[in-house]
Amino acid sequence: MMAEPMGFFTDTTVCIGCKACEVACKNWNQLPSREGGGGELSGFSYDNTVRLSGTTWRHVQFIEQFDEPYDAAGRWLLMSDVCKHCVQAGCLEVCPTGAIIRTEFDTVVIQSDVCNGCRDCIAACPFGVIDMNPVSGTAQKCTLCYDRMSVGLEPACSKACPTDSIQFGTISELRARADQRVAALHEQGRTEAYLYGADPNGHLGGLNAFFLLVDEPEVYGLPREPKLPSRNVASGSLLSTIGAAIMGLVGIVMLRHRRADEVAAEEGRGVAPPPPPASPPPPVH
Amino acid sequence: MGSNMAENHPVAFRWPMKAKMNGAKLIHVDPRFTRTSAACDLHVPLRSGSDIAFIGGLINFVVNSERWNTEPFFRDYVVNYTNAATIVRSDFQDTEDLEGVFSGLKPEPSAGIEQWPYNAFVGTYDTASWGYDRPGGVAREDIDADQRKAATMRSGEAEDATQPSQGAGDDARRSSVPPEGWDAMVRSLKPAPARRDPTLQDPRCVFQILKRHFSRYTPEMVESICGTPRDKFLEVAQSLLDNSGPDRTSAFAYAIAWTQHTYGVQIIGSAALLQLLLGNMGRPGGGIMALRGHAAIQGSTDVPTLYHSIHGYMAAPSALKEHDTLADYLRAEVTPTGYWANMPKFMVSYLKSMWGDAATAENDFGYDWHPKLLGDHSHMASFAAMVEGKIRGAFIVGQNPATSINAKLERDGLRKLEWLVVKDNWLTETATHWYAAPEVRDGSVKVEDIQTEIFFFPSTQIAEYEGSFTNTQRMLQWHFKASDPPGDCRTDTWFYYQLGRRLKRMYAGSTLARDQGFLNLVWDYEPDPQSGRVSHTMGEADELKVLREINGYYTGRPKEHLPGFAALKDDGSTTCASWIYCGCFPSWDRNLTAARTPDPPGTPGAHLGWGYAWPANRRVLYNRASADLQGRPWSERKRWVWWDGSRWTGYDVPDFAATKAPNAPANPNGIGLDALSGTDAYIMKGDGKGWLYVPSGLVDGPLPTHYEPVESPVRNALYPQQQTSPVYKHWRKGADDNRIAEVEDPRFPHVMTTFRLTEHYLSGAMSRWLPWLAELQPELFVEIGHDLAREKGIANLDRVVVSSPRGAVRAKALVTHRIGVMTIAGKRVHQVGMPWHWGWAGLVKGDIVNELTSLIGDPNVSMHEGKTFVCNVERA
């Protein structure tokens, strides 16, 4: 029996970058820290976990947008990123072992004991969410705390979020709440606010983890038009295998490109600012 | 201002974010653009340490604005609820008269007595001339009660006291309890009323004095001193004024960045002054919120670990003041008008909690057994003494002085101890300094030369014990134990309870007079076997018994708890450790600190059923001021507490005599609340008024004044003749281990401010050992602006050396636009900032930023100036 679809609404306008979500996630899911808790300063603002990975299932981005110190127009965008639990999930589509399943909550979960570590899903994900967990040797990502949800508890990250930037609930309720929030922000003059992934008729059938953003999707490292691997190749097993491989390569390259862009962005918008939004960002449906 | 609330109080920051969602405007005034700035509507930069100039500018803006001068609300509030109309003594002279100092300055250093010369004042004030003009005279010694308190308060001991009084001894069996009762003594202290001018025209009334005092604080002056662009300053000023009045209130939230200065108390005082002028005190959504630096540090000042006060903010008895007997102590400390007139009840009940049956009227309730101060025993004073070998042993529990202020000096102090006890979760820097400190590793100190015997006791963590937190709202919340501690870890309660028991056994049988207080000390926290409160840990005390003692009970009937502090008596018939907490546990089976009933959604939300906020479960202090002179709410929107025709009522517990009508006159012969009228909302003050001007209680001036930090790259633009506070504290002045940079020292041209990150806690002793936290901020860094980075050829992540006159540390550069260069008095000044969470122990290690800081401090409270000093930054 399918329960009502559940998910996250992440309102980036009230995120304070405290990383409680990252810590609560690692705590609940017993995920290892990098290098036993050591490591080096990344130099990317206050972000030292750098990206979503097989061991970091929630990741807070720190995007500094300043041309000068104390610039009135300057912003420090903070955004807690997570698996989008796509209604049409590329990872699920390509998984050869059936390890990736859609749950009764309409979320997407990788079953670690069935995963053979082939990495197809890593390439198939248009958001770069999935990665290998070196401890388990399998691909891993956010489960939307399937174990907690199964006993009626809310996921660890949203539970820990002090400002309710991460909200958990039924998709229908979250969408209603998110629409109200956008309307309220528009009323306050913050017309740049929009929802990413909230439209069930949009890309990938909508995202069960959707976001309220105030800048172009690319600024947050999100694709403007996320696509399924199957849409890009003709049907047929051979072609789709080749296609998946190509997509995988493209995905890796894209990841590297995005990383490079972020590095450039971090090293000073004054030097090479990304193009300013010419028009209000088109909502991603 | 003065707080990075989103980063350091993220859970409490939930509420500003809720307010923002409801349309509130959030403003962050801070040297750095932080995660708090990111969440606010407006970030306003200012140079670290220039807060009084900024707030002084706001005060000047407000009192000269048209709205403030024409809207009746402001005048009604200020004339009736503050001391604006009170007239000050004719011999008072302001900084405007004396180019930067107040009347009464004695510019010579004052160290204190020979046995404990650690008061460290660079100068002192005779504060008598700051008092109110009382033509009828004052009760005693030509100073009124407030003034007497000031002269004897905290660190400002009487200068002619060169020897500690002998006290105690066999004379302990004596009584100073007045046969006619304490009330008569309190009545005898009553001063004549102060003169007032409700038209606020008298040139010596408080309002005219403060208006003159702040007249120099123009937007141009603010820009010059603070580096704040004029338009941003004016936007703040206008927003604040627009958002104050009968229908609206504004609040300030501050934290350590207002306290860690040589004038920190005055910064907070300037905000209090501004909020009183704007009518933002005693009202919902108003006030000044002190965001405390640790989870329960409010509790640690209420039931204090502070040296200078005892439970409930009573002054600690001092050997240097006129505190020889209980009557002397009360005569010196009681304010005869206002609620503090009840102090004999608080004090006698406290002494009963200390010595139980042994405390009788015949022996002054054991007052002579109470320890007495010799001077400044604060952290920095104690380490200055330790360095000189004056302290034999120390307990370091939940603190990490090996990484604290002027860290090398503090470690030098630790090495002079005969014994050192460290109780913590991990082997902190303080536990390992004897073999791992930098000076030991580089060979300048040899392990074999360290004679200190060091003991380490592993400690429980929060979820492993039961107890109460008192949060920043003065709210006590009981918390329960989730699991037993591992191994030999013990609670602090266990440790001190067992230490006390063992010491009592060692002293048993002693006939020495000095030991009698210890032998008579009530020390009964053993769980009753039938109570169901016996811990799995052998020898654990019953934490609830401690809370019962703090709440208090009728003497001899410990099961009959006191319902509240109104029940306290001054004859020994009540026992209560901390009067302000009295009522939190009002009967044997009602622990209100464990109450968890929130108000339903959509109601005003005082949440009186959630926890217990002292005093008397009030959520907003001085809330009589939320109603107008007739006792009606100032507006429907800001309704909170009001007069219903026969008594005070409202959403909150009224902070006023319950049935005193708004038009009730003061009783000219009364003491306590009788001496106050129906509009005297500030009931803890002797005159019932909110103090715009502080006639007593502070040692560095009745009004806030901008001074430069002790270390500054610029001259004082406001008062060129007076660079710093004339009375700050400077320990080890002239010593090599505590050198201070001269003003404009070219070797140290930058302003350094220290800060904390969400990811770590204080010195890191609770976070650097946790992998999930350590990976989030793995290395020490210094935030520097792009301009400085270009000038010095420093790239992001380059290794740099940051130096001050005390030392140097290595760190990585984090080059950012969130901090940068400012123009101060026409001079380009770079600001840089460093988090100070690292040390040599733990999973992530780094240099100790406190190697750079110095033993200088605030004259009122001995807080250091770690928030602002000068430094240099170079590529490593």
Interface residues (C-beta under 8 A of the other chain):
Chain A: V14 I16 G17 C18 K19 A20 E22 V23 K26 N27 P32 S33 R34 E35 G36 G37 G38 G39 E40 L41 G43 S45 Y46 N48 T49 E64 F66 D67 E68 P69 Y70 D71 A72 G74 R75 W76 L77 L78 P162 T163 D164 R181 A184 Q188 E266 E267 G268 G270
Chain B: A6 E7 P10 V11 F13 R14 M17 K20 M21 G23 F33 R35 T36 S37 A38 A39 H43 P45 K232 L757 T758 E759 L770 P771 W772 L773 A774 E775 L776 Q777 P778 E779 F781 G785 H786 D787 N796 L797 K812 L814 T816 H817 R818 I819 G820 V821 L843 V844
